[in-house]
Amino acid sequence: MSIKLFDSELKVMDVLWKEGGMTAKKISDLLKEEIGWNMNTTYTVIKKCIAKGAIERSEPNFMCRALISKQEVQAAEAEELVGKLFDGSPNLLFASLLGSGKISGEQIEKLRQMIDEMK
Amino acid sequence: MGLLHRSMTGAVLILAVFLLRALALRRLPKVTFWVLWMVAAVRLLFPFSIPSRLSLYNLFPFSAPSRLSLYKLVAKAVQDGTLEHDIAGSVQLDGMAWWAVQKGDFLRSTALKTVYFAGCALLGAYFLASYFSWWKKFRVALPTQHTGVGQWAGKQKRAGLFVRVLDQIKSPLTYGIFRPVILLPKAMDWEDGETLTYILDHEYAHIRHGDALAKVIFAVALCMHWFNPAVWVMYFLANRDMELYCDETVVRMGGQGAREKYALALLRMEEWKKQPFSMYSHFSGNALKERIVAIMKIRKKSVLGVVFAVGLVAGTTMLFATSAFAGDAKKEEGSKGGSGTVMISATPTPAPGEEVPPERIGGETPENDTGSFDQKWDEAWDKMVNGEASMVFVDENGNPDESGEHQYVKIVDQDGNVLLFARYTSMGDGIAEIGEVPADHNAEEDHFVDKPDGAGKSDENHPKTQEKETVTENGQ
């Protein structure tokens, strides 16, 4: 999966991921409310997503449906991050996360559990 | 003032500002240059003319032309017939306008006009296209929840300040004239609160100074004067000076040590790109060195500095942006109505109530001929020069001729009396010949000698032609 999405496109995807499929009009109303984009702006971004294969459009009513899931995007981005900055080694990424002190004790526990379950 | 005239005057003014900047950039408050560049842009854009005794152009020998050169001036204007109105409308008693009239041929050539307008259109299209393509990117910026930004916005006096984040830019910028928005690049160090504050202060300074609108003004001036290299210089330097002015504003807002901290903050962002033809204000890299040096030399605001700066601006404007003052003249612009009306005054026009000496020449119509043509011409000319009469291009019936194909001219005094109704022709070497229209003249029988575009019959043996003296011989 090598769809590269800009922040603006991720924002639109986010709406679909949270609320499921909906019409373009509804998306634009929502985003107008939330971040002040006008209708044209939102439609432009939606069309970009369609062009990139992230959204599927169906008639009637310009119905939008996400073609990729949030998990897929997360995995792809994480993989790219590991490849780009951590020399392909996830360990280094973990080390960086742990060392930054931004992970709470609770989260570390959860991580440990996840590792155990994988074994 | 015609376009070429404005362009030349503008160039002189720009040169003056350039020299001033080269000498004293560090020592003057940067707002000085912001204002001076604005004066230059306004000078380039607007056709008004401010004659002044203090104008530098008074120094030029041709600034207060002799009677003979006045003749030449109008003779040329008459001969050309199809004058550009902006030039005809500004035939003035200064050498520059004279030059502009002579060079009017330059602009009248269709080929050159086409080139000029093509240049304007191209450059204008470039700016519009570039502005539009950036604006499309800016639209999709997202608001930010960053606490530092929120705190900063809360402190500003202006409500509804928009700060957004965009992942498609590399350096911060401000856009929008009516609803300004500050855009921050996603890839910046959000933890560095100090730098963040400086960036926001700088961009906000752009908003407070009205730089978005200023940039548009400079761009329009550049489009209209694209052929003038001085205007390109102005465009680049004006944009730079807007940045320097914002830097100065930020540093002055801060307290002790703000200078050093701000300079370091700029250096921290040095990898960000420069976009020379951008319509948006942004941190720029190439001019970075100039900015750092300028920042390190910013002085405290002082009354003396402000006074000095104001004096400089006023002085430069008075010297360079004005036009020559002819003698004791009260100058009048050519009237805007009617094609080719040229009003020239060299002495004060009579005050209201004061009577215009009623000496009229030869009666109201050519039927009442009492003097020879040359005498009439001289006297009518005198009246014109004194502001008591004006010359109008007309058709063969004496009605104002808007078509641009003048062959006749009427000299009319302030009361509307026709002092002289004459037909003019031109000879190949550019000297107008004026002859009186006989009372019984029949337009179809008119004979002309070598009209510029070859129209009209040519008859060198026509008696009227032979007995005419050329206009330039009638003068002092």
Boltz contact constraints between the chains, C-beta under 6 A:
constraints:
  - contact:
      token1: [A, 6]
      token2: [B, 167]
      max_distance: 6.0
  - contact:
      token1: [A, 7]
      token2: [B, 142]
      max_distance: 6.0
  - contact:
      token1: [A, 7]
      token2: [B, 167]
      max_distance: 6.0
  - contact:
      token1: [A, 8]
      token2: [B, 140]
      max_distance: 6.0
  - contact:
      token1: [A, 35]
      token2: [B, 142]
      max_distance: 6.0
  - contact:
      token1: [A, 35]
      token2: [B, 143]
      max_distance: 6.0
  - contact:
      token1: [A, 41]
      token2: [B, 139]
      max_distance: 6.0
  - contact:
      token1: [A, 45]
      token2: [B, 140]
      max_distance: 6.0
